[in-house]
Amino acid sequence: MKKLLVLCAALFTVSIASAQANYDYSIGLRLGYGADISFKWNMNSTNTLETLLRFPEFRGVNATCFYEWNWDVICPGFQLYAGPGASLGIISEHHGWWTDNDTKFHKRHTFGTFGLGGIVGLQYTFNIPLSLSIDYSPMVQINMGRTDWVCDRVQTWGLYDFKIGIRYCF
């Protein structure tokens, strides 16, 4: 029993020591105005592919992919990352208003979106398989299938997308 305990402690120590430097994948959440499920694949030490399942303002669902370049900054464990990205999604909007005779009308729009943007952020990976990040990922969305106003076809809600992320690294 004592040997098994020593073996487990040694394996745990080795996994903690290697978690910060070399991990291939991470999965986690990004929280802000809306929520994202994040999956990162470190292709090598400087290039990362990040895929997000986004729930923008909790009004729909959006799949986003970023190609990121990584730079070590400040001290070991910190990385600055930036890169371009694109997204596809479905957004649903509900509008309601009252008329003079207290009759309520509802109008619902459901439409597809296509977006282009980028990401810039700072990530810290701990000596355990955990990383924290803060980033800004502006995205300009083109609404497909929406016929209201021309100005409604371009959405800028993505320009204010600051998020804090937590990921499990493996």
MONORPE-V340478 format. One record per backbone hydrogen bond with DSSP energy under -0.5 kcal/mol. NH is the residue of the N-H (numbers start at 0). CO is the residue of the C=O. Records with the same first field share a line. If there is no record, write none. Layout:
# MONORPE-V340478
NH = CO ; CO
This chain:
# MONORPE-V340478
4 = 0
5 = 1
6 = 2
7 = 3
8 = 4
9 = 5
10 = 6
11 = 7
12 = 8
13 = 9
14 = 10
15 = 11
16 = 12
17 = 13
18 = 14
19 = 15
21 = 17
22 = 20
25 = 39
26 = 167
27 = 37
28 = 165
29 = 35
30 = 163
31 = 33
32 = 161
33 = 31
34 = 54
35 = 29
36 = 52
37 = 27 ; 35
38 = 50
39 = 25
40 = 48
41 = 23
42 = 40 ; 46
43 = 46
47 = 67
48 = 40
49 = 47 ; 65
50 = 38
51 = 63
52 = 36
53 = 51 ; 61
54 = 34
56 = 32
57 = 54
58 = 55
60 = 89
61 = 53
62 = 87
63 = 51 ; 61
64 = 85
65 = 49
66 = 83
67 = 47 ; 65
68 = 81
69 = 45
70 = 79
72 = 77
74 = 72
77 = 74
78 = 122
79 = 70
80 = 120
81 = 68
82 = 118
84 = 116
85 = 64
86 = 114
87 = 62
88 = 112
89 = 60
90 = 110
91 = 58
92 = 108
94 = 106
96 = 104
98 = 102
101 = 98
103 = 101
104 = 96
106 = 94
108 = 92
110 = 90
111 = 143
112 = 88
113 = 141
114 = 86
115 = 139
116 = 84
117 = 137
118 = 82
119 = 135
120 = 80
121 = 133
122 = 78
123 = 131
124 = 76
125 = 123 ; 129
129 = 127
130 = 166
131 = 123
132 = 164
133 = 121
134 = 162
135 = 119
136 = 160
139 = 115
140 = 138 ; 154
141 = 113
142 = 140 ; 152
143 = 111 ; 141
151 = 148
152 = 149
153 = 150
154 = 140 ; 152
158 = 155
159 = 156
160 = 157
161 = 159
162 = 134
163 = 30
164 = 132
165 = 28
166 = 130
167 = 26
168 = 128 ; 166
169 = 24
